[in-house]
Amino acid sequence: MSTPERAVERLLYRYADAIDAGDLTALGALFTHGRIAQHTPDGPVTLAEGAAAVEAFYRSLVVLHDDGTPRTRHITTNVTIDVDEAAGTATGTASYTVFQATDGLALQPIIVGRYRDDFHRVAGEWWFGTRAMSVDLTGDLSRHLRS
């Protein structure tokens, strides 16, 4: 049987797998009960909320190549998760590094940053509440994100 911490951790990896596969519908579905935000000193600022809005946000932002993927690999590390089982909530942090290779771009890291997440349990299943992202370092994002 999976622990709550492990179930929440799997959400982090499902996010990375969905975006790397170019499956923006699956990515959006992870936020059926949540939102994507930008981390700011004053707290998270919502960029998109709910499955359809999160999917649309990523479709407007991420470049999908001829194979239907962004030609990336999102690596999630330094994961910390704290669960309040009685409340059905959790918080977590993680670091991410995104690698990309395209016909015109040799394999290289293109962005590094951090996630600050909160999660909640709905009908026994764990969901993203808020994923607040921050960027620490960037490389060549021209083949990954629309300006």
C-alpha positions in Angstrom: 0.0 0.0 0.0 1.2 3.5 -0.9 1.9 6.0 1.8 0.4 9.5 1.4 3.9 10.9 0.9 4.5 8.5 -2.0 1.1 9.2 -3.6 1.9 13.0 -3.5 5.4 12.3 -4.9 3.9 10.4 -7.8 2.0 13.6 -8.7 5.3 15.4 -9.2 6.5 12.8 -11.6 3.2 12.5 -13.4 3.5 16.3 -14.1 7.0 15.9 -15.5 6.0 12.8 -17.6 2.9 14.6 -19.0 4.7 17.7 -20.1 7.6 15.7 -21.6 5.2 13.6 -23.6 3.4 16.7 -24.9 0.2 15.4 -23.2 -1.1 18.8 -22.1 -4.6 17.4 -21.6 -3.2 15.0 -19.0 -1.1 17.7 -17.5 -4.2 20.0 -17.2 -6.2 17.1 -15.6 -3.7 17.1 -12.7 -5.1 20.5 -11.8 -8.7 19.6 -11.8 -8.8 20.8 -8.2 -5.9 23.2 -8.4 -3.9 26.0 -10.0 -0.6 26.9 -11.5 1.0 30.0 -10.0 4.2 32.0 -10.2 6.0 32.3 -6.9 6.5 35.9 -5.8 7.8 37.5 -2.6 4.2 38.4 -1.8 3.0 34.8 -2.4 1.8 32.9 -5.4 0.1 34.7 -8.3 -2.3 32.5 -10.2 -1.6 31.9 -13.9 -4.3 29.3 -14.5 -6.8 27.4 -12.4 -8.7 24.2 -13.2 -8.0 21.5 -15.8 -9.1 23.3 -18.9 -7.4 26.6 -18.0 -4.1 24.9 -17.1 -4.2 22.9 -20.3 -4.9 26.1 -22.3 -2.1 28.0 -20.4 0.5 25.3 -21.3 -0.8 25.2 -25.0 -0.2 28.9 -25.2 3.3 28.7 -23.7 5.0 25.4 -24.7 6.4 24.8 -28.2 5.5 21.3 -29.4 7.7 19.9 -32.1 6.9 17.7 -35.1 6.8 14.6 -32.9 4.1 16.2 -30.7 6.5 16.7 -27.7 8.5 19.7 -26.5 11.7 17.5 -26.9 12.4 18.0 -23.2 13.1 16.0 -20.0 12.0 17.5 -16.7 14.1 16.2 -13.9 12.6 16.7 -10.4 15.0 16.5 -7.4 15.4 17.5 -3.8 11.8 16.6 -3.1 10.4 17.3 0.4 6.8 16.4 1.3 5.0 17.0 4.6 1.6 15.4 5.0 -1.1 16.3 7.5 -3.1 13.0 7.1 -5.9 14.1 9.4 -6.5 17.3 7.5 -6.0 15.6 4.1 -3.4 18.2 3.1 0.2 18.3 2.2 3.0 20.7 1.3 6.1 20.2 -0.6 9.1 21.7 -2.4 11.3 20.4 -5.2 13.9 21.5 -7.6 13.6 21.1 -11.4 16.0 21.0 -14.3 14.7 20.9 -17.8 16.9 19.4 -20.6 16.1 19.8 -24.3 17.5 18.6 -27.6 16.1 19.5 -31.0 17.3 19.3 -34.6 18.9 22.7 -34.1 19.8 22.5 -30.4 22.3 20.0 -28.9 21.2 18.4 -25.6 21.5 20.9 -22.8 19.9 22.2 -19.7 17.6 25.1 -20.5 16.0 26.1 -17.2 16.5 25.4 -13.5 14.1 26.4 -10.7 11.9 25.4 -7.8 8.4 24.3 -7.1 6.5 25.2 -3.9 3.4 23.0 -3.9 0.4 22.3 -1.8 -1.9 19.3 -2.2 -5.2 18.1 -0.9 -7.1 14.9 -0.8 -10.4 14.7 -2.6 -12.5 11.5 -2.4 -9.4 9.6 -1.2 -7.2 10.8 -4.1 -4.3 13.4 -3.8 -4.4 16.4 -6.1 -2.4 19.5 -6.7 -3.8 22.5 -4.9 -1.2 25.1 -5.9 2.0 24.6 -7.9 4.0 27.8 -7.5 7.0 27.9 -9.8 10.1 30.1 -9.6 13.0 30.3 -12.0 16.6 30.4 -10.8 18.7 30.0 -14.0 17.9 30.0 -17.7 19.6 28.9 -20.9 18.2 28.9 -24.5 14.5 28.7 -24.1 13.8 29.7 -27.7 12.7 26.2 -28.8 10.7 25.4 -25.6 8.6 28.5 -24.7 6.8 31.0 -26.8 7.8 34.6 -26.0 
